[in-house]
């Protein structure tokens, strides 16, 4: 059932893009940054998603908060942190996935090395993939179902003591209420 549902979602995404994008049998490529493109991108305004929130580790009285940008819509989840060159250590992106699944992420056009924290519907960490190198299409997952995926700058999960079983508390910012899981 889960495999069928995953296939249907993938097929639907492919069909919806086919109407907009020209059909070309060329495998996806990873854009390698050049000095000129890096310089122009440094001055470009990267569009950040409207949703905001904060997270902290539950049961830790002095847990630092992580300022979050939320990826709640299909387009936001597909773009993620692509094309960004930096992110503060106390910031992250939280992906709200449409259902529980063993989600797979990759780093196409993502220039920042990341930690990927897979979180279940009860806000408990299902697993962590640490220090994922940028600009790869290697698939990353934890072999367990999750509903949310938190991307942090590399090594942040270790510094904060985030591991399987860690529980988070999520708080939407007033201007960005979380979608119902």
ZAKOL-788148 format. One record per residue: residue in three letters; y, x, z of N, C-alpha, C in turn; residue number from 1. Coordinates in Angstrom, 1 decimal, always signed. Each point is the difference from the previous one (the first is absolute). Example, Ala and Ser with C-alpha at 12.3 -4.5 7.8 and 13.67 -1.06 7.14 Angstrom:
<marses>
MARSE   resn       nv       nu       nw      cav      cau      caw       cv       cu       cw   resi
MARSE    ALA     -5.7    +13.2     +7.8     +1.2     -0.9     +0.0     +1.2     +0.9     +0.0      1
MARSE    SER     +1.1     -0.4     -0.7     +1.1     +0.9     +0.0     +1.1     -0.8     +0.8      2
</marses>
This chain:
<marses>
MARSE   resn       nv       nu       nw      cav      cau      caw       cv       cu       cw   resi
MARSE    UNK     -1.2     +0.8     +0.0     +1.2     -0.8     +0.0     +1.3     +0.9     +0.0      1
MARSE    UNK     +0.0     +1.0     +0.9     +1.2     +0.8     +0.1     +0.2     +0.8     -1.3      2
MARSE    UNK     -1.1     +0.5     -0.6     +0.0     +0.8     -1.2     +0.6     -0.9     -1.1      3
MARSE    UNK     -0.5     -1.3     -0.1     +0.4     -0.9     -1.0     +1.5     -0.3     +0.1      4
MARSE    UNK     +0.4     -0.2     +1.3     +1.4     -0.3     +0.2     +0.9     +1.2     -0.3      5
MARSE    UNK     -0.4     +1.2     +0.3     +0.7     +1.2     -0.4     +0.1     +0.1     -1.5      6
MARSE    UNK     -1.1     -0.3     -0.7     +0.0     +0.1     -1.5     +1.0     -1.0     -0.5      7
MARSE    UNK     +0.0     -1.2     +0.5     +0.9     -1.1     -0.5     +1.5     +0.4     +0.2      8
MARSE    UNK     +0.3     +0.6     +1.2     +1.4     +0.4     +0.3     +0.3     +1.1     -1.0      9
MARSE    UNK     -0.8     +1.0     -0.2     +0.3     +1.1     -1.0     +0.1     -0.6     -1.4     10
MARSE    UNK     -0.8     -0.9     -0.4     +0.1     -0.6     -1.3     +1.3     -0.8     -0.2     11
MARSE    UNK     +0.3     -0.7     +1.1     +1.3     -0.7     -0.1     +1.2     +0.9     -0.1     12
MARSE    UNK     +0.0     +1.1     +0.7     +1.1     +0.9     -0.1     +0.1     +0.6     -1.4     13
MARSE    UNK     -1.2     +0.4     -0.5     -0.1     +0.6     -1.3     +0.5     -1.0     -1.1     14
MARSE    UNK     -0.4     -1.3     +0.2     +0.4     -1.0     -1.0     +1.5     -0.2     +0.1     15
MARSE    UNK     +0.6     -0.1     +1.2     +1.4     -0.3     +0.2     +0.8     +1.2     -0.6     16
MARSE    UNK     -0.4     +1.2     +0.1     +0.7     +1.2     -0.6     -0.1     +0.0     -1.5     17
MARSE    UNK     -1.2     -0.4     -0.5     -0.2     +0.1     -1.4     +1.1     -0.8     -0.8     18
MARSE    UNK     +0.5     -1.1     +0.6     +0.9     -0.8     -0.7     +1.4     +0.7     -0.1     19
MARSE    UNK     +0.2     +0.9     +0.9     +1.3     +0.6     +0.1     +0.0     +1.4     -0.6     20
MARSE    UNK     -1.1     +0.8     +0.2     -0.1     +1.3     -0.5     -0.7     +0.1     -1.3     21
MARSE    UNK     +0.4     +0.8     -0.9     -0.8     +0.2     -1.3     -1.4     +0.5     +0.3     22
MARSE    UNK     -0.9     -0.4     -0.8     -1.4     +0.4     +0.2     -0.2     +1.3     -0.7     23
MARSE    UNK     -0.3     +1.1     +0.7     -0.2     +1.3     -0.5     -1.2     +0.6     +0.7     24
MARSE    UNK     -0.9     +0.6     -0.7     -1.2     +0.6     +0.6     +0.3     +1.4     +0.4     25
MARSE    UNK     +0.9     +0.2     +1.0     +0.4     +1.3     +0.4     -0.2     +0.0     +1.6     26
MARSE    UNK     -0.8     +1.0     +0.5     -0.2     +0.0     +1.4     +1.3     +0.2     +0.8     27
MARSE    UNK     +0.1     -0.5     +1.2     +1.2     +0.3     +0.7     +0.2     +1.4     +0.3     28
MARSE    UNK     +1.3     +0.5     +0.0     +0.3     +1.4     +0.3     +0.8     +0.1     +1.2     29
MARSE    UNK     +0.0     +1.1     +0.6     +0.9     +0.3     +1.2     +1.2     +0.7     -0.5     30
MARSE    UNK     +1.1     -0.5     +0.2     +1.2     +0.7     -0.4     +0.3     +1.2     +0.8     31
MARSE    UNK     +0.0     +1.2     -0.6     +0.2     +1.2     +0.6     +1.5     +0.3     +0.1     32
MARSE    UNK     +0.6     +0.2     +1.2     +1.4     +0.1     +0.1     +0.5     +1.3     -0.7     33
MARSE    UNK     +1.1     +0.0     -0.7     +0.6     +1.2     -0.5     +1.3     +0.2     +0.9     34
MARSE    UNK     +0.6     +1.2     -0.2     +1.2     +0.3     +0.8     +1.1     -1.0     -0.3     35
MARSE    UNK     +0.1     -0.4     -1.3     +1.1     -0.9     -0.4     -0.3     -1.4     +0.6     36
MARSE    UNK     -1.3     -0.4     -0.1     -0.3     -1.4     +0.5     +0.2     -0.1     +1.5     37
MARSE    UNK     -0.4     +1.1     +0.7     +0.2     +0.0     +1.5     +1.5     -0.1     +0.3     38
MARSE    UNK     +0.8     +0.7     -0.7     +1.5     +0.0     +0.3     +0.5     -1.4     -0.3     39
MARSE    UNK     -0.3     -0.6     -1.1     +0.5     -1.3     -0.3     -0.5     -1.0     +0.9     40
MARSE    UNK     -1.2     +0.1     +0.5     -0.6     -1.0     +0.9     +0.7     +0.2     +1.4     41
MARSE    UNK     +0.4     +1.2     +0.4     +0.6     +0.2     +1.2     +1.3     -0.9     +0.1     42
MARSE    UNK     +0.7     -0.2     -1.1     +1.2     -0.7     +0.0     -0.2     -1.5     -0.3     43
MARSE    UNK     -1.1     -0.3     -0.5     -0.3     -1.5     -0.3     -0.1     -0.7     +1.3     44
MARSE    UNK     +0.3     -1.3     +0.0     -0.1     -0.9     +1.1     -1.4     -0.6     -0.2     45
MARSE    UNK     -1.0     +0.3     +0.9     -1.3     -0.6     +0.0     +0.1     -1.4     +0.6     46
MARSE    UNK     -0.5     -0.9     -0.6     +0.0     -1.4     +0.5     -1.0     -0.1     +1.1     47
MARSE    UNK     +0.5     -0.4     +1.2     -0.9     -0.2     +1.1     -0.3     -1.5     +0.2     48
MARSE    UNK     -1.1     -0.3     +0.5     -0.4     -1.5     +0.1     +0.8     -0.6     +1.2     49
MARSE    UNK     +0.2     -1.3     -0.1     +0.9     -0.7     +0.9     -0.6     -0.1     +1.4     50
MARSE    UNK     -1.4     -0.1     +0.1     -0.6     -0.2     +1.3     +0.0     +1.2     +0.9     51
MARSE    UNK     +0.3     -0.3     +1.3     +0.1     +1.1     +1.0     -0.7     -0.5     +1.2     52
MARSE    UNK     -0.5     +1.0     +0.8     -0.6     -0.3     +1.3     -0.2     +1.3     +0.7     53
MARSE    UNK     -0.6     -0.1     +1.2     -0.2     +1.2     +0.8     -1.4     -0.1     +0.6     54
MARSE    UNK     -0.7     +1.1     +0.3     -1.3     +0.0     +0.6     +0.1     +1.0     +1.1     55
MARSE    UNK     -0.9     -0.2     +1.0     -0.2     +1.0     +1.1     -1.4     -0.1     +0.4     56
MARSE    UNK     -0.5     +1.0     +0.7     -1.4     +0.0     +0.4     -0.1     -0.8     +1.3     57
MARSE    UNK     -0.9     -1.0     +0.0     -0.1     -0.8     +1.2     -0.6     +0.8     +1.1     58
MARSE    UNK     +0.2     -0.4     +1.3     -0.5     +0.6     +1.2     +0.5     +1.4     +0.2     59
MARSE    UNK     +1.0     +0.5     -0.7     +0.7     +1.3     +0.3     +1.4     -0.3     +0.3     60
MARSE    UNK     +0.3     +0.1     +1.3     +1.4     -0.5     +0.5     +1.1     +0.7     -0.8     61
MARSE    UNK     -0.1     +1.2     -0.3     +1.1     +0.7     -0.7     -0.3     +0.3     -1.5     62
MARSE    UNK     -0.7     -0.8     -0.6     -0.4     +0.2     -1.4     +1.3     -0.1     -0.9     63
MARSE    UNK     +0.1     +1.0     -0.8     +1.1     +0.0     -1.0     -0.1     -1.2     -0.9     64
MARSE    UNK     +1.1     -0.5     -0.5     -0.1     -1.1     -1.0     +0.0     +0.6     -1.4     65
MARSE    UNK     -0.6     -0.6     -0.9     -0.1     +0.4     -1.4     +0.8     -1.1     -0.8     66
MARSE    UNK     +1.1     +0.4     -0.6     +0.8     -0.9     -0.8     -0.7     -0.2     -1.3     67
MARSE    UNK     -0.2     -1.3     -0.4     -0.8     -0.3     -1.1     +0.7     -0.7     -1.2     68
MARSE    UNK     -0.4     +0.4     -1.2     +0.4     -0.8     -1.2     -1.3     -0.8     -0.3     69
MARSE    UNK     +0.1     -1.2     -0.4     -1.2     -0.9     -0.2     -0.2     -0.2     -1.4     70
MARSE    UNK     -1.3     +0.2     -0.4     -0.5     -0.3     -1.4     -0.8     -1.2     +0.1     71
MARSE    UNK     +0.6     -1.2     -0.3     -0.7     -1.3     +0.2     -0.4     -0.7     -1.3     72
MARSE    UNK     +0.7     +0.3     -1.0     -0.3     -0.6     -1.3     -0.8     +0.9     -0.9     73
MARSE    UNK     -0.6     -0.6     -1.0     -0.9     +0.8     -0.9     +0.8     +1.2     -0.6     74
MARSE    UNK     +1.2     -0.2     -0.5     +0.8     +1.1     -0.6     +0.3     +1.0     +1.0     75
MARSE    UNK     +0.4     -0.4     +1.2     +0.3     +1.0     +1.1     -1.2     +0.8     +0.3     76
MARSE    UNK     -1.2     -0.6     +0.1     -1.2     +0.7     +0.4     -0.4     +1.0     -1.1     77
MARSE    UNK     +0.2     -0.4     -1.3     -0.3     +0.9     -1.1     +0.9     +1.2     -0.1     78
MARSE    UNK     +1.3     -0.2     +0.3     +0.9     +1.1     +0.0     -0.1     +0.9     +1.2     79
MARSE    UNK     -0.1     -0.6     +1.2     -0.1     +0.8     +1.2     +1.0     +1.0     +0.1     80
MARSE    UNK     -0.4     +1.2     +0.3     +1.0     +1.1     +0.2     +0.1     +0.9     -1.3     81
MARSE    UNK     -0.4     -0.5     -1.1     +0.1     +0.8     -1.3     +1.4     +0.4     -0.2     82
MARSE    UNK     +0.2     +1.2     -0.6     +1.2     +0.6     -0.4     +1.0     +0.4     +1.1     83
MARSE    UNK     -0.4     -0.2     +1.2     +0.9     +0.4     +1.1     -0.4     +1.5     +0.4     84
MARSE    UNK     +1.0     +0.7     +0.4     -0.2     +1.4     +0.3     +0.1     +0.4     +1.4     85
MARSE    UNK     +0.4     -1.0     +0.8     +0.0     +0.3     +1.5     +0.0     -1.3     +0.7     86
MARSE    UNK     -0.5     +0.1     +1.3     +0.0     -1.1     +0.9     +0.1     +0.6     +1.4     87
MARSE    UNK     +0.8     -0.6     +0.9     +0.2     +0.5     +1.3     -1.4     -0.1     +0.8     88
MARSE    UNK     -0.2     +0.9     +0.9     -1.2     +0.0     +0.8     -0.2     -1.2     +0.9     89
MARSE    UNK     +1.1     -0.7     +0.3     -0.1     -1.2     +0.8     +0.0     -1.3     -0.8     90
MARSE    UNK     -0.2     +0.2     -1.3     +0.0     -1.2     -0.9     -1.4     +0.0     -0.7     91
MARSE    UNK     -0.3     -1.2     -0.5     -1.3     -0.2     -0.7     +0.2     -1.3     -0.9     92
MARSE    UNK     -1.1     -0.2     -0.8     -0.1     -1.2     -0.8     -1.2     -0.7     +0.4     93
MARSE    UNK     +0.1     -1.3     +0.3     -1.1     -0.8     +0.4     -0.3     -1.0     -1.1     94
MARSE    UNK     -1.2     +0.1     -0.5     -0.5     -0.9     -1.1     -0.7     -1.2     +0.7     95
MARSE    UNK     +0.4     -1.2     -0.4     -0.6     -1.2     +0.4     -1.0     -0.4     -1.1     96
MARSE    UNK     -1.3     +0.2     +0.2     -1.0     -0.3     -1.0     -0.3     -1.5     +0.0     97
MARSE    UNK     -0.4     -0.5     -1.1     -0.2     -1.5     -0.1     -1.3     -0.5     +0.8     98
MARSE    UNK     -0.9     +0.9     +0.3     -1.2     -0.5     +0.7     -0.7     +1.3     +0.6     99
MARSE    UNK     -1.0     -0.2     +0.8     -0.7     +1.2     +0.6     -0.9     +0.6     -1.1    100
MARSE    UNK     +0.0     +1.3     -0.1     -0.8     +0.7     -0.9     +0.0     +1.5     +0.3    101
MARSE    UNK     -0.9     +0.7     -0.6     +0.0     +1.5     +0.1     +0.9     +0.5     -1.1    102
MARSE    UNK     +1.3     +0.0     +0.3     +1.0     +0.3     -1.0     -0.1     +1.5     -0.4    103
MARSE    UNK     +0.4     +0.2     -1.3     +0.0     +1.4     -0.6     +1.4     +0.3     -0.4    104
MARSE    UNK     +0.5     +1.1     +0.4     +1.4     +0.4     -0.4     -0.1     +1.4     -0.7    105
MARSE    UNK     +1.0     +0.3     -0.8     +0.1     +1.3     -0.7     +1.5     +0.4     +0.0    106
MARSE    UNK     +0.3     +1.2     -0.5     +1.3     +0.5     +0.0     +0.7     +0.2     -1.3    107
MARSE    UNK     -0.3     -0.8     -1.0     +0.7     +0.1     -1.3     +1.5     +0.0     +0.2    108
MARSE    UNK     +0.6     +0.9     -0.6     +1.5     +0.1     +0.1     +0.6     +0.0     +1.4    109
MARSE    UNK     -0.8     +0.4     +1.0     +0.5     +0.0     +1.3     +0.2     +1.5     +0.4    110
MARSE    UNK     +1.2     +0.4     +0.3     +0.4     +1.4     +0.2     -0.1     +0.4     +1.4    111
MARSE    UNK     -0.2     -0.9     +1.0     +0.0     +0.3     +1.4     -1.5     +0.1     +0.5    112
MARSE    UNK     -0.4     +1.1     +0.6     -1.4     +0.0     +0.6     +0.0     -1.1     +1.1    113
MARSE    UNK     -1.0     -0.7     +0.1     -0.1     -1.1     +1.0     -1.2     -0.1     +0.9    114
MARSE    UNK     +0.1     -0.7     +1.1     -1.1     -0.5     +0.8     -0.1     -1.4     -0.3    115
MARSE    UNK     -1.2     -0.5     -0.3     -0.3     -1.4     -0.2     -0.8     -0.6     +1.1    116
MARSE    UNK     +0.6     -1.0     +0.7     -0.6     -0.6     +1.2     -0.4     -1.4     -0.4    117
MARSE    UNK     -1.3     -0.3     +0.0     -0.6     -1.3     -0.4     -0.1     -0.8     +1.3    118
MARSE    UNK     +0.6     -1.2     +0.0     +0.1     -0.8     +1.2     -0.6     -1.4     -0.2    119
MARSE    UNK     -0.9     -0.5     +1.0     -0.6     -1.3     -0.2     +0.9     -1.1     +0.4    120
MARSE    UNK     -0.4     -1.2     -0.2     +0.8     -1.2     +0.3     +0.4     -0.1     +1.4    121
MARSE    UNK     -0.6     +0.7     +1.0     +0.3     -0.1     +1.4     +1.0     +1.2     +0.3    122
MARSE    UNK     +0.5     +0.7     -1.0     +0.9     +1.1     +0.2     -0.7     +1.2     +0.6    123
MARSE    UNK     -1.3     +0.2     -0.1     -0.8     +1.1     +0.4     -0.3     +0.9     -1.2    124
MARSE    UNK     +0.1     +1.3     +0.2     -0.2     +1.0     -1.1     -1.5     +0.0     -0.3    125
MARSE    UNK     -0.3     -0.3     -1.3     -1.4     +0.1     -0.5     -0.3     +1.4     -0.4    126
MARSE    UNK     +1.0     +0.8     -0.4     -0.2     +1.4     -0.4     +1.2     +0.6     -0.5    127
MARSE    UNK     +0.0     +1.4     +0.0     +1.2     +0.7     -0.5     -0.4     +1.0     -1.0    128
MARSE    UNK     +0.7     +0.2     -1.1     -0.1     +1.0     -0.9     +1.2     +0.9     +0.1    129
MARSE    UNK     -0.2     +1.2     +0.4     +1.2     +0.9     +0.4     +0.3     +1.0     -1.1    130
MARSE    UNK     +1.3     +0.3     -0.1     +0.5     +1.0     -0.9     -0.5     -0.1     -1.4    131
MARSE    UNK     +0.2     -1.1     -0.6     -0.4     -0.3     -1.4     +1.0     +0.7     -0.9    132
MARSE    UNK     -0.5     +0.9     -0.9     +0.9     +0.7     -0.8     +0.7     -0.9     -1.1    133
MARSE    UNK     +1.2     +0.4     -0.4     +0.8     -0.9     -0.9     -0.6     +0.2     -1.4    134
MARSE    UNK     +0.4     -0.9     -0.9     -0.2     +0.0     -1.4     -1.5     +0.1     -0.4    135
MARSE    UNK     -0.8     -0.8     +0.7     -1.5     +0.0     -0.4     -0.4     -1.5     -0.2    136
MARSE    UNK     -1.1     -0.1     -0.7     -0.5     -1.4     -0.2     -1.4     -0.1     +0.7    137
MARSE    UNK     -0.2     +1.0     +0.9     -1.3     -0.1     +0.8     +0.1     -1.2     +0.9    138
MARSE    UNK     -1.1     -0.8     +0.1     +0.0     -1.2     +0.8     -0.2     +0.3     +1.4    139
MARSE    UNK     +0.8     -0.6     +0.9     -0.1     +0.2     +1.4     -0.2     -1.4     +0.7    140
MARSE    UNK     -1.1     +0.0     +0.8     -0.3     -1.2     +0.8     -0.7     +0.5     +1.3    141
MARSE    UNK     -0.3     -1.0     +0.9     -0.6     +0.4     +1.3     -1.4     -0.6     +0.1    142
MARSE    UNK     -0.4     -0.8     -0.9     -1.4     -0.6     +0.1     +0.0     -1.2     +1.0    143
MARSE    UNK     +1.1     -0.6     +0.3     +0.1     -1.1     +0.9     +1.1     -1.0     -0.5    144
MARSE    UNK     -0.2     -1.2     +0.4     +1.0     -1.0     -0.4     +1.3     +0.2     +0.7    145
MARSE    UNK     +1.1     -0.3     -0.7     +1.3     +0.0     +0.6     +0.8     -1.0     -0.6    146
MARSE    UNK     +1.1     -0.4     +0.6     +0.9     -1.0     -0.5     +1.4     +0.6     -0.3    147
MARSE    UNK     +0.3     +1.2     +0.7     +1.3     +0.6     -0.2     -0.3     +1.5     -0.2    148
MARSE    UNK     +0.9     +0.7     -0.7     -0.1     +1.4     -0.2     +1.4     +0.6     +0.3    149
MARSE    UNK     +0.0     +0.9     +0.9     +1.2     +0.7     +0.4     +0.1     +1.4     -0.6    150
MARSE    UNK     +1.0     +0.3     -0.8     +0.2     +1.3     -0.5     +1.1     +0.7     +0.8    151
MARSE    UNK     -0.4     +1.2     +0.4     +0.9     +0.9     +0.8     +0.1     +1.3     -0.6    152
MARSE    UNK     +1.0     +0.8     +0.3     +0.0     +1.4     -0.6     -1.2     +0.7     +0.6    153
MARSE    UNK     -0.5     +1.0     -0.8     -1.2     +0.7     +0.4     +0.2     +0.6     +1.4    154
MARSE    UNK     -1.1     +0.0     +0.8     -0.1     +0.6     +1.3     +0.6     -0.9     +1.1    155
MARSE    UNK     +0.7     -1.1     -0.3     +0.6     -0.9     +1.0     -1.1     -0.7     +0.8    156
MARSE    UNK     -1.1     -0.5     -0.6     -1.0     -0.7     +0.7     -0.6     +0.9     +1.1    157
MARSE    UNK     -0.3     +1.3     -0.3     -0.5     +0.9     +1.0     +1.0     +0.3     +1.1    158
MARSE    UNK     +1.3     +0.2     -0.3     +1.0     +0.2     +1.0     +0.2     -1.2     +0.9    159
MARSE    UNK     -0.2     -1.2     -0.5     +0.1     -1.2     +0.9     -1.3     -0.4     +0.6    160
MARSE    UNK     -1.1     +0.7     -0.3     -1.3     -0.3     +0.6     -0.6     -1.3     -0.5    161
MARSE    UNK     +0.3     -0.3     -1.3     -0.5     -1.2     -0.7     -1.4     +0.3     -0.5    162
MARSE    UNK     -1.0     -0.8     +0.3     -1.4     +0.2     -0.4     -0.7     -1.3     +0.0    163
MARSE    UNK     -1.2     -0.1     -0.5     -0.8     -1.2     +0.0     +0.0     -0.6     +1.4    164
MARSE    UNK     +0.3     -1.3     +0.1     +0.1     -0.6     +1.3     +1.4     -0.2     +0.6    165
MARSE    UNK     +0.9     +0.8     -0.5     +1.4     -0.1     +0.5     +0.5     -1.4     -0.3    166
MARSE    UNK     +0.7     -0.6     +0.9     +0.6     -1.4     -0.3     +1.5     +0.1     -0.1    167
MARSE    UNK     +0.5     -0.7     -1.0     +1.4     +0.0     -0.2     +0.6     -1.3     +0.4    168
MARSE    UNK     +1.3     +0.0     +0.3     +0.8     -1.2     +0.2     +1.0     +0.0     -1.2    169
MARSE    UNK     +0.1     -1.1     -0.7     +0.9     -0.1     -1.2     +1.1     -1.0     +0.4    170
MARSE    UNK     +1.2     +0.3     -0.3     +1.1     -0.9     +0.2     +0.9     +0.0     -1.3    171
MARSE    UNK     +0.1     -1.2     -0.6     +0.9     -0.1     -1.2     +1.4     +0.1     +0.4    172
MARSE    UNK     +0.8     +0.6     -0.8     +1.5     +0.0     +0.3     +0.4     -1.5     -0.3    173
MARSE    UNK     +1.1     -0.4     +0.6     +0.5     -1.4     -0.1     +0.2     -0.4     -1.5    174
MARSE    UNK     +0.4     +0.9     -0.8     +0.2     -0.3     -1.4     -1.2     +0.1     -0.9    175
MARSE    UNK     -1.2     +0.2     +0.6     -1.2     +0.2     -0.8     -1.2     -0.4     +0.8    176
MARSE    UNK     -0.2     -1.3     +0.1     -1.2     -0.6     +0.7     -1.3     +0.4     -0.8    177
MARSE    UNK     -1.0     +0.3     +0.7     -1.3     +0.4     -0.6     -0.7     -1.3     -0.6    178
MARSE    UNK     -0.7     +0.2     -1.1     -0.7     -1.1     -0.6     -1.2     -0.3     +0.9    179
MARSE    UNK     -0.5     -1.2     +0.0     -1.1     -0.4     +0.8     -1.2     +0.7     -0.6    180
MARSE    UNK     -0.8     +0.7     +0.9     -1.2     +0.7     -0.5     -1.1     -1.0     -0.5    181
</marses>
